[in-house]
Amino acid sequence: MDLRTDQPHPARIYDFYLGGKDHFAPDRELGQKVLEICPQLASGAQINRRFLARSVGLLARDHGIRQFLDLGTGLPTSPNLHEVAQGVAPEAQIVYVDNDPIVLTHARALLTSTPEGVTQYIDGDVLDVDRIMDEAARTLDFGRPVAVSALALLHFLPDPQPAEMLAEVRERLAPGSFLSISHALPGLREAAAAYQGGTGLGTLRDWDEIAPLFGDFEMLEPGLVEPHRWRPELDPAEEDPEGALDNMGACGVARKR
Ligand SMILES: C[S@@+](CC[C@H](N)C(=O)[O-])C[C@H]1O[C@@H](n2cnc3c(N)ncnc32)[C@H](O)[C@@H]1O
């Protein structure tokens, strides 16, 4: 498989921002160039991962969720979703989906389930909803609640793809299921332009374009907010960077009635 390590790649640049080890010189060069324009981007990536940890922990602990479908998983990073969920409930079942060959080569690290639980990895395009849901159904029972996450994914997809894909996914979920989204905001425009110059990706959306992606699901408190403002009390280490990360990213969790 040709992983084109001579060219910058979004999953590896994101890994660079998270302090991971799966990146090469071209990824670091573009990553650094974007950081010069928008130094907060590295903290933005980290607060997005902490939103994942707090929200998955809450859904497992307070809402009894035992099934998770993670769309656009990315490279393994600590903690992975299954580590958080199975830390609360060892029997939790997690299905990861990504279409990136680089993520696939690291997928084994994602498949380290507890003996009681299950992790599955689907190498596929989230837009192929029929195939993803059919394959995920080998592990997950869609007749019962499932928490679907689409974190830092949808800004890689042009309109109308996110709305159409999520409408299909929401339709197939049982009442009591959840949808979690995090998404880049227009405050990242300059950074996205530099990023796009190097990787050809990125569709920023504003608050009023992100909110409808939850459809008629009911938003959990505190609604759609910047990731460090989503239930920070769940993690004593969460800090408010005093406006530095305003208007860079939005996130929320909503429940199917
Ligand atoms: C920035 S990473 C986010 C990783 C993780 N969800 C997080 O929030 O930390 C975005 C991931 O979405 C994946 N992705 C983008 N478009 C996709 C598609 N159409 N189908 C599946 N995965 C996709 C990319 O390969 C990448 O790994």
The ligand as a Gaussian input file, in Angstrom:
#p B3LYP/6-31G(d) Opt

LIG

0 1
 C       -9.638000      15.006000      11.994000
 S       -9.936000      13.281000      11.963000
 C      -10.994000      13.142000      13.372000
 C      -10.710000      11.919000      14.194000
 C      -11.596000      11.722000      15.420000
 N      -12.989000      11.562000      15.044000
 C      -11.457000      12.855000      16.393000
 O      -12.378000      13.666000      16.536000
 O      -10.409000      12.964000      17.025000
 C      -11.091000      13.025000      10.626000
 C      -11.158000      11.601000      10.141000
 O      -12.281000      11.463000       9.262000
 C      -11.936000      10.562000       8.248000
 N      -12.827000      10.750000       7.099000
 C      -12.945000      11.857000       6.313000
 N      -13.869000      11.645000       5.350000
 C      -14.339000      10.378000       5.524000
 C      -15.298000       9.556000       4.844000
 N      -15.978000      10.056000       3.780000
 N      -15.521000       8.303000       5.292000
 C      -14.840000       7.815000       6.360000
 N      -13.928000       8.543000       7.058000
 C      -13.672000       9.797000       6.641000
 C      -10.494000      10.901000       7.935000
 O       -9.849000       9.820000       7.284000
 C       -9.931000      11.185000       9.329000
 O       -9.347000      10.046000       9.890000

